[in-house]
Amino acid sequence: MATNLEIQPQLLEEAVEIGGHRSKRAAVEAALIEYVNRHKQQSILKLFGEIEFDPDFDYKKARRQPCGS
């Protein structure tokens, strides 16, 4: 999908250089991926204190069991 954006040239060039990207497009795509992932992580952080924690749960045992058991 073609999108026309007006981005500060100096900011875009700095992003390309710092990120070691081959193109402006690659720098913008990397920035968008990072932006989306960060917001997803922040939504997960909102769950802290909402999920009950069981200190006796043996996660290692749960990993050894086949799915559906």
Residue, then its C-alpha position, 0 to 999 in steps of 0.5 A: m500500500a502506497t502511503n505518502l508521509e511528510i517526515q522530518p528529513q533529518l530525523l529520518e536520516e538519523a534513524v537510517e544511520i543509527g539503525g543501520h538500515r539500507s533504506k528509509r523504508a526499512a527504517v520506517e518499517a522497523a520503527l513501526i514494528e517497534y512501536v506496535n510491539r511496545h504498545k502490546q507490551q504495555s497492554i500486558l503490563k496492565l495485567f499485573g496484579e490482575i492474574e492470580f499467582d500460584p507459588d506451588f505451580d510446577y511450571k517445569k512439570a507442566r512443560r514436560q506434559p504433552c499438550g491436552s494432558 
